[in-house]
Every structure is written in structure tokens, then in C-alpha cells.
Amino acid sequence: MTRPESRPDFYRFANCEKAALPFAPDEYDTRLMGLRSAMDATGADVAVLTSMQNVAYYSGFLYCSFGRPYALVVTASQSVVIGAGIDAGQPWRRCHGEALTYTDWARDNFWRAVAHVAGQGRRVGIEADHLTLARRDELDTFLSPAGTVDLAPATMQQRMRKSPAELDLIRAGAAVADIGGHAIRAAVREGAREIDVAMAGRDAMELEIARRFPEAEYRDTWVWFQSGPNTDGAHNPVTGRVLQRGDLLSLNAFPMISGYYTALERTMVLGEPDPVTLAIWEANVAAHDYGMSLLRPGASCADITQRINAFLAERDLLQYRSFGYGHSFGVLSHYYGREAGLELREDIGTVLEPGMVISMEPMLTIPEGRPGAGGYREHDILIVTGDGAEDITRYPYGPGFNVIA
């Protein structure tokens, strides 16, 4: 392919003034200091981070890929976002540090821009869980690295431990989720569709985010409102199913603030629940209460999981558990950024520390055709403190509030 010599492969486009970022410059400097410490520990001369979560965490810029690659290149003295020309000045305006814009006028201009900052023949830190095989081959071609090291585990460990500024943002997100929950509850009625109820919750949350954060970007806030058989999975999408009296309902509100995700999830029933449904619901609420009491510094994710397993097994309900009991919160969404080192599962030995944020969300799924069929799930977000955990979710759970007459 012939490259048009009169057009640049990449350029600096500092268009308009810098925008307000989710955090102060000192916050990003501290994060980059932690990354550079990880680079020193692994012998990496330069980091080429390619995931949405890490580009956003270390620079403040949350990219929209749409099939194009993005990166944050970090050296001992520089932090440079590599963004696509279709974004114009947005990457520069909304990043901490510098940005280079690559053009579509010749293939691989992304890598030419990366190489301009990263250099060649150096030891490169990558995210092995994000870099595809094809992208890895391209990195080898354009950077000719002396070697590569995987920085993904170290960056995940850093993201798992929240700063005070992050905790403030997460608390705000939990409060927004509560507002969405109340809007959802108010919209529930016989004859409404799932999509009608979901839109009421989403709109309420987006308006509240805009009120609280007038300088933020607004995108990706969503609701999964499920009814009847659609409650059997935690991530089942919204449909046009019409609500019927007696339905088991699942409220799931997910505000997104500058790449940070929070969640509120509640079991509800439209009309009076039958005795079996009520008994299963109350058992799951009891597991939720018990699980939250176990979240404290020094406890391991695996041990907490085993204790809740035993609690449900004593009630002959463990076979209906569908996934782990909770996970970390921060720069993540339903399509990027999971902090897998902090999940309440049998195979995760991470020990809880003050400043970590984790959910408690036991779920039981009773198969269709059996009494009480459907999915039951409660979900609170907790911040681990010096001597326990702070529950930052305020929306009530259990039949006392969530039976909709």
C-alpha cells in the first residue's frame, strides 16, 4: 500500500482548552507513580496500555473504540494518549498529560504513533489479557521490543485499592443508583412493559448524574429490569414483556460516572408473593445479611464464599446459587475493566483491605416449573474500613418495601 507522503501519520491536536477531568491532577500523578513503580519492578522501560480501563484510570480519557485501537504510552517522563483522528481534539482535552492523534490515511499509523513515543528495542510492558494476537504481532513489528512483560496483574492490583477521591465518586454513584431504584419502583404497574420501567430508571439516573457532575461526560448508564422468567439470569437484557400480577421482578440500576460503575439490584414482586416465593426470597435476604456481616479487613474472598455456601447448604438452597457473591467496583462496566482479583469466589484468595470496594449480591435461581420459579438477588456496595465495612447502598431490600401492591 502506498502511503500519501503529503499527509501526516500522526499529529498533535490540542484543540480548545483542557476539560475538567473526574479527578485532580495530583490523583493521576499518584496513579502514574504507582504504574512506574510496577514498571521498575518488572524491568519495563515503557508501558503500552491498550484497555479502556487502564487508559481511563491513568489518563482520565475513556475511549470509544468502534473498531479502532487506542493506547496510553507511559515512559519515565511522559504519559501520552494515542487516539484516532475521528475523535479530533477530544482525547487531548480529556486526558491528563499529552495526546497524539493518528490518521486513517495509511495502515498502521496507530503503531507509528505508539513507536514515536515508546521507541524501539526497549522492554515493553503490555496488558496480556487485552492485547490480541494480531495486535501483539503488530507491536513486535513496529517496536522490535527487547522483551515484553505483563503489567495487567499489577495494574489490576492498583485499581483494586481505591483512593479517597475514588471512594467519594463511588459513594455518589451509589446514591444515584438509589434514585434510579425509586424511579423504577414508581413505574412498576400491571400492564407496563419491562422497557417502560427501565427507561424511567435510566432517565432519573442520567438527570441526577448531570446535576451532580455538570462537567462530566454522560454515557453508558443503563437499567436491566427483568420480570417473570426473565429474572433467571443477572445479565438478561430488557424486553417488551408485559408485567403481570404475581410476577417476580428484578430491579437492576447501573449509573456510569466518568467510567466508574455502581449498581443497585433488588428482588421485587408485583402483588402478594405466594408462600414458597416469600420463603425463598427471605432466605436469600438472610444470606445477604450474613454475607455483609463477613466483609471486614483480614477476611479472604474464598473464606467468605465458603461461609455463605455453608449458610445456603444448611437451608438446602446452595444448588440454586448461580455465580459468585460479589465483586470489586471502580473503572469497569459490562464491557470492560473487571477486577477479577477481588471477587467473592472459592478460587480467589485475596484478603480484604481498607479502601477496597466490594458488593454483596447472593442470587438464587429456581428453575421454571418448580414452586417459586425465578431469580432472587439483592445487591449492596460496601467499602472496607479499618474495622468492618460501610454499606453505601441505601435503597431498602426485602419484602417489607419491595412487594408492589
Residue pairs with C-beta under 8 A, 6 or more apart in sequence:
1 106
1 107
3 9
3 105
3 106
4 105
4 106
7 103
7 105
7 106
8 103
9 102
9 103
9 105
9 106
9 109
9 112
9 113
10 82
10 100
10 101
10 102
10 103
10 109
10 112
10 113
10 116
11 100
11 101
11 103
12 92
12 98
12 99
12 100
12 101
13 88
13 89
13 92
13 99
13 101
14 89
14 92
14 99
15 88
15 89
15 92
15 93
16 89
16 93
17 93
18 92
18 93
19 93
19 94
19 215
20 215
21 28
21 60
21 94
21 95
21 96
21 258
22 60
22 169
22 216
22 257
22 258
22 259
22 260
23 60
23 165
23 166
23 169
24 165
25 96
27 163
27 165
28 58
28 59
28 60
28 96
28 97
29 96
30 163
31 57
31 58
31 158
32 58
32 74
32 79
34 158
35 47
35 58
35 74
35 151
35 154
35 155
35 158
36 74
36 76
38 44
38 125
38 151
38 154
38 155
38 158
39 45
39 46
39 47
39 74
39 125
39 151
41 154
42 125
42 149
42 151
42 154
43 123
43 147
43 149
44 123
44 124
44 125
44 149
44 151
45 75
45 76
45 119
45 122
45 123
45 124
46 73
46 74
46 75
46 117
46 118
46 119
46 122
46 123
46 124
46 125
47 72
47 73
47 74
47 75
47 124
47 125
47 126
47 151
48 71
48 72
48 73
48 114
48 118
48 124
48 125
48 126
48 139
48 143
49 55
49 58
49 71
49 72
49 73
49 74
49 125
49 126
49 127
49 151
49 155
50 69
50 70
50 71
50 126
50 127
50 130
50 131
50 135
51 127
51 129
51 130
51 152
51 336
51 337
52 62
52 63
52 65
52 70
52 259
52 333
52 336
52 337
53 159
53 259
53 331
53 332
53 336
53 337
54 72
54 127
54 155
55 61
55 62
55 63
55 70
55 71
55 72
55 81
56 62
56 63
56 259
56 331
57 155
57 159
57 330
57 331
58 72
58 74
58 79
58 96
59 72
59 79
59 81
59 95
59 96
59 97
60 94
60 95
60 96
60 258
61 72
61 81
61 83
61 90
61 91
61 94
61 95
61 99
62 94
62 217
62 258
62 259
63 70
63 83
63 87
63 91
64 87
66 86
68 84
68 86
68 110
69 82
69 110
69 135
70 81
70 82
70 83
70 84
70 91
71 81
71 82
71 110
71 114
72 79
72 80
72 81
72 82
73 79
73 80
73 82
73 114
73 117
73 118
74 80
75 117
75 118
78 97
78 98
78 117
79 96
79 97
79 98
80 97
80 98
80 99
80 100
80 117
81 91
81 92
81 95
81 97
81 98
81 99
81 100
82 99
82 100
82 102
82 110
82 113
82 114
82 117
83 90
83 91
83 92
83 99
83 100
83 101
83 102
84 101
84 102
84 104
84 110
85 101
85 102
85 103
85 104
86 104
87 101
88 101
91 99
91 101
92 98
92 99
92 101
94 217
100 113
100 116
100 117
101 113
102 109
102 110
102 112
102 113
103 109
108 138
108 142
111 138
111 139
111 141
111 142
111 143
112 142
114 139
114 142
114 143
115 142
115 143
118 124
118 143
119 143
120 142
120 143
120 144
120 145
121 143
121 144
121 145
121 146
122 143
122 145
122 146
123 145
123 146
123 147
123 148
123 149
124 139
124 143
124 145
124 147
124 148
124 149
125 148
125 149
125 150
125 151
126 136
126 139
126 148
126 149
126 150
126 151
126 152
127 150
127 151
127 152
127 155
128 150
128 152
129 150
129 152
130 152
131 139
139 145
139 148
153 341
156 339
156 340
156 341
157 341
159 330
159 331
159 337
159 339
160 328
160 330
160 339
160 341
160 342
160 350
160 356
161 353
161 355
161 356
162 170
162 330
162 355
162 356
162 357
162 383
163 355
166 260
166 330
167 355
167 357
167 383
169 257
169 258
169 260
170 260
170 262
170 329
170 330
170 357
170 381
170 383
170 392
171 383
171 392
172 212
172 213
172 257
173 255
173 257
173 260
173 261
173 262
174 262
174 264
174 381
174 392
174 393
174 394
175 392
175 394
176 205
176 208
176 209
176 212
176 255
176 257
176 262
177 205
177 253
177 254
177 255
177 262
177 263
177 264
177 393
177 395
178 264
178 393
178 394
178 395
179 204
179 205
179 208
180 201
180 202
180 204
180 205
180 208
180 223
180 253
180 255
180 264
181 201
181 251
181 253
181 264
181 266
181 395
182 204
182 395
183 200
183 201
183 203
183 204
183 205
184 197
184 198
184 200
184 201
184 223
184 225
184 251
184 253
185 251
185 268
185 402
185 404
186 200
187 196
187 197
187 200
187 201
188 197
188 243
188 249
188 268
188 270
188 404
189 243
189 404
190 243
190 244
190 245
190 270
190 271
191 242
191 243
192 242
192 243
193 239
193 240
193 241
193 242
193 243
194 225
194 226
194 227
194 230
194 238
194 239
194 240
194 241
194 243
195 238
195 239
195 240
197 223
197 225
197 243
198 222
198 223
198 224
198 225
198 238
199 223
201 223
201 225
201 251
201 253
202 221
202 222
202 223
205 221
205 223
205 253
205 255
206 218
206 221
208 255
209 216
209 218
209 221
209 255
209 256
209 257
210 216
210 218
213 257
213 258
216 257
216 258
217 258
219 256
220 256
220 333
221 254
221 255
221 256
222 254
222 256
222 334
223 238
223 252
223 253
223 254
224 235
224 236
224 237
224 238
224 250
224 252
224 254
225 238
225 249
225 250
225 251
225 252
226 233
226 236
226 238
226 249
226 250
226 252
226 375
227 241
227 243
227 244
227 247
227 248
227 249
227 250
227 270
228 241
228 244
228 247
228 248
228 374
229 368
229 373
229 374
230 236
230 239
230 241
230 250
231 248
231 249
231 250
231 374
231 375
231 376
232 365
232 367
232 368
232 374
232 375
233 322
233 365
233 375
234 252
234 265
234 322
234 323
234 363
234 375
234 377
235 334
243 249
243 270
244 270
245 270
245 271
246 269
246 270
246 271
246 274
247 269
247 270
247 271
248 267
248 268
248 269
248 273
248 277
248 373
248 374
248 375
248 376
249 267
249 268
249 269
249 270
249 404
250 265
250 266
250 267
250 268
250 375
250 377
251 264
251 265
251 266
251 267
251 268
251 402
252 263
252 264
252 265
252 379
253 263
253 264
253 265
254 261
254 262
254 263
254 264
254 334
255 261
255 262
256 333
259 331
259 333
259 337
260 329
260 330
260 331
261 329
261 330
261 331
261 332
261 333
261 334
261 337
262 329
262 381
263 329
263 359
263 379
263 381
264 379
264 393
264 395
265 361
265 377
265 378
265 379
266 377
266 378
266 379
266 395
266 397
266 402
267 281
267 284
267 375
267 376
267 377
267 378
267 397
267 402
268 402
268 403
268 404
269 277
269 281
269 399
269 402
269 403
269 404
270 404
271 403
271 404
271 405
272 403
273 281
273 399
273 403
274 371
274 372
276 371
276 372
277 371
277 372
277 374
278 399
279 372
280 317
280 364
280 366
280 372
280 376
281 376
281 398
281 399
282 398
282 399
283 312
283 315
283 317
283 364
284 317
284 362
284 363
284 364
284 376
284 377
284 378
285 378
285 397
285 398
285 399
286 311
287 308
287 311
287 312
287 362
288 360
288 361
288 362
288 378
288 380
288 397
290 307
290 308
290 311
291 304
291 308
291 325
291 326
291 344
291 360
291 362
292 360
292 380
292 382
292 389
292 391
294 304
294 307
294 308
295 304
295 352
295 358
295 360
295 382
295 384
295 388
295 389
296 352
296 384
296 387
296 388
296 389
297 351
297 352
297 353
297 354
297 384
297 385
297 386
297 387
297 388
298 351
298 352
299 351
299 352
300 349
300 350
300 351
300 352
301 342
301 343
301 344
301 345
301 348
301 349
301 350
301 351
301 352
302 345
302 346
302 347
302 348
302 349
304 325
304 344
305 324
305 325
305 344
305 345
305 346
305 348
306 346
308 325
308 344
308 362
309 318
309 321
309 346
312 318
312 320
312 321
312 362
312 364
317 364
320 364
320 365
320 366
321 362
321 363
321 364
322 363
322 364
322 365
322 375
323 363
324 343
324 344
324 345
324 348
325 344
325 345
325 360
325 361
325 362
326 343
326 344
326 358
326 359
326 360
326 361
327 338
327 339
327 342
327 343
327 344
327 358
327 359
328 338
328 339
328 341
328 342
328 343
328 356
328 357
328 358
329 357
329 358
329 359
329 381
330 337
330 339
330 357
331 337
332 338
332 339
340 348
341 348
341 350
342 348
342 350
342 356
342 358
344 358
344 360
352 358
352 384
353 384
354 384
354 385
354 386
355 383
355 384
356 383
356 384
357 381
357 382
357 383
357 384
358 381
358 382
358 384
358 389
359 379
359 380
359 381
359 382
360 378
360 379
360 380
360 382
361 377
361 378
361 379
361 380
362 377
362 378
363 375
363 376
363 377
364 375
364 376
364 377
365 374
365 375
365 376
366 372
366 373
366 374
366 375
366 376
367 373
378 397
378 398
379 393
380 391
380 392
380 393
380 397
381 391
381 392
381 393
382 389
382 390
382 391
382 392
383 389
383 390
383 392
396 402
